Amino acid sequence: MNHATIRKALFAAALVTGLGAVPFAQVSAQDSAAKTSDNQTVPGKADDAWITTKVKSEFATKKAVHGSDISVTTTEGVVALTGSVTTAKEKTNAEKIAKAVKGVKSVDASGLTVAPAADAK
């Protein structure tokens, strides 16, 4: 394995560990039978947190997407992608990767804009 692959694998592991622990810790502190103000159950929020974390980690490990410029939010299984990508192909790849994650009902990439990177080679 080369250094870039190892670095990406370590980054993905850290991302999953770091981002995965926070939402679940917050959710477990709440009463699992309680409803939130947006009418989504706590188990549903935990599922959404897992989906968000999984999509972000998939972006981190794929060369086809530069996930650091993409924000991911999930509500009731619907993933919303916002931010910027450098090409239309990268936007399409981001949508495909997000749709492939287990539990994703649909992907809204309308907030994802195509803007060439300032440091493009």
N, C-alpha and C positions, 0 to 999 in steps of 0.2 A: 504494500500500500504506500502511496506517496503522502507527503506531508499535508497536502490540500485535502485529501480524502479523510485522513485521520482528524484533521482540524474540524472538518464539517461534521464528522461523526461525533466528536466530543461536543461541539456546539449544539447539535441536535439533542444529545443526551442531557446536556445542561438545561436546554430550553424546556424539554419535556419535564425534567425534574423540578426546575424552578417555577415554571408557569403552572404546572399541574398541581403542585402542592397548595398554592395559595387559594385558588377557587374552592378546592375540596375542603380545606380547613375552614373557610368561611361558611360553606354550605353545611358542614357537619355541626357547626355551632348553632344552627337554627333548628327549630322544631320541624321535623320532616312532614308533619301533617299540615303545617301552616301554609297559607296561600300568600303570595306577595301581591304588591299593589298592581302589577301588570297581569295578574291572574294566572301566572305560571307556577307550577308546583316546584318545591325544592328539588325533588329528583330530576325534574325537567331541566332545572338550572344546572345541576351537576352534569347531566348529559351534554348540555350546551357548552359548558366549560371544557369538558373532555374533547368535544368536537373542535372547538377553537384551538386548543393546545395541539391536537393531532394535525390539524391543517397547517399551523405554524411550523411544526416540526417537519412535516412533509416538504414545505417550501424550503426549509433550511437544508434539506438533504438533496434537493433536486437542482441540477445545473440549469434547467430550463426556466427557472424562476429565481429572481433575486428578492427573496422574501423580506429582507430588511426594510424595504420601501412599501410593504403592503400591510395594512391593518386588517385584522380579522375579528369579526364579532358574530356570535351565533344566537339566534332567538328561535326557540321551538324548532330546532333542526334546520333553520334557514340561515345559511352563511352569507354574510355581507362582507365584500372585499372593498376596501378603500385605499387610496394612496396613488402611487404612480409606478408605471413600468416603462421600459425603454422601447418596446415594440408591441405591435398588435398581436404577434405570435406569442409573446410572453404573457399577455393578458389572457389569450385563449388557453395557454398551458396552465396558468394559475386557476382558471375556472375548472379545467379538466381534473387537475390534482385535487381541488377542493371537493368536487362532485364525487370523486372516488373514495372519499373517507366514509367509513361506516357510520350510519346515522344521519348523514346529510340528506335532507329532503330536497333542497334546491340551493342554488347559488345566485346571489345578486351581485354582479360585478359592475353595476352602473356607476359606482363611485370610484372605479379604477380607471385612471386616465393614462393615456399614452403620451409620455414626455421624454424625449431623448435625454440620456444621462449627460450631465455637465462634463464628466470625465470620460466620455465615450472614446474608445480607442479606434 
